[in-house]
Amino acid sequence: MRHLDDDWRTTYRWRRTAVLTGESTATITWDIAPDNPPGTYRIVHHGDAKNGLTGRVVPFTGVSRAFAVS
């Protein structure tokens, strides 16, 4: 079962951690539904990062560690 970011069970929280360098932290949580199939999952996030000093925007992908749903 694939859950997308518009799924009500997915929460995305973003917080700026360093204004000068443009660093930030994102936290993604997923409330697993009782009918979710057991298996090994990862959360994948695709985004764009803007450098606070140069203004350059580059794509990135963040991937969580694998976790088991049973």
Backbone torsions as a table, in degrees:
resi	resn	phi	psi	omega
1	MET	NA	129.9	-179.7
2	ARG	-105.0	128.5	177.4
3	HIS	-108.9	133.3	-179.3
4	LEU	-104.6	171.2	-175.7
5	ASP	-66.9	-12.3	175.6
6	ASP	-90.2	3.5	176.8
7	ASP	-73.2	132.1	-177.4
8	TRP	-62.4	-18.1	179.6
9	ARG	-81.1	-11.4	-178.2
10	THR	-99.2	128.5	178.5
11	THR	-121.3	131.7	179.3
12	TYR	-118.5	121.8	177.1
13	ARG	-122.0	130.2	-177.9
14	TRP	-120.5	139.9	-178.9
15	ARG	-144.0	130.2	175.9
16	ARG	-73.7	129.9	-179.4
17	THR	-110.6	-21.3	178.7
18	ALA	-150.3	109.1	-175.6
19	VAL	-65.9	-45.0	-176.8
20	LEU	-61.3	-43.9	-177.3
21	THR	-93.1	-8.6	179.0
22	GLY	78.5	15.6	-179.3
23	GLU	-74.0	148.1	178.0
24	SER	-150.4	169.3	178.7
25	THR	-127.2	134.6	175.5
26	ALA	-116.4	137.7	176.1
27	THR	-123.1	124.7	179.8
28	ILE	-116.8	127.9	176.8
29	THR	-122.0	152.1	-179.1
30	TRP	-135.8	115.4	175.5
31	ASP	-82.5	112.2	-174.2
32	ILE	-75.7	126.7	180.0
33	ALA	-75.6	149.8	179.4
34	PRO	-59.5	-28.6	-179.1
35	ASP	-91.3	8.7	179.5
36	ASN	-69.3	133.3	-179.5
37	PRO	-63.9	139.7	175.0
38	PRO	-62.2	151.7	177.6
39	GLY	160.0	-172.6	178.1
40	THR	-104.2	130.3	-174.9
41	TYR	-127.6	161.9	169.3
42	ARG	-141.4	151.5	173.1
43	ILE	-100.3	129.1	-178.8
44	VAL	-118.1	133.1	179.9
45	HIS	-127.6	125.6	176.0
46	HIS	-107.8	136.6	180.0
47	GLY	-158.3	-173.9	175.7
48	ASP	-124.5	136.9	179.5
49	ALA	-113.7	135.9	178.2
50	LYS	-110.7	123.0	177.8
51	ASN	-70.0	127.0	-177.3
52	GLY	-68.3	-22.9	-178.7
53	LEU	-91.6	-42.4	-175.5
54	THR	-99.7	-20.3	-177.0
55	GLY	79.4	1.6	-178.9
56	ARG	-70.3	135.2	178.9
57	VAL	-107.7	128.7	179.6
58	VAL	-133.5	143.3	177.6
59	PRO	-73.6	152.9	175.1
60	PHE	-146.7	163.3	173.9
61	THR	-133.3	131.2	175.3
62	GLY	-113.7	138.4	-177.8
63	VAL	-131.7	132.0	177.6
64	SER	-76.9	168.9	169.5
65	ARG	-67.9	156.1	176.2
66	ALA	-67.4	143.2	176.0
67	PHE	-139.7	151.4	-176.1
68	ALA	-97.5	139.2	171.3
69	VAL	-115.6	124.3	-178.8
70	SER	-127.0	NA	NA
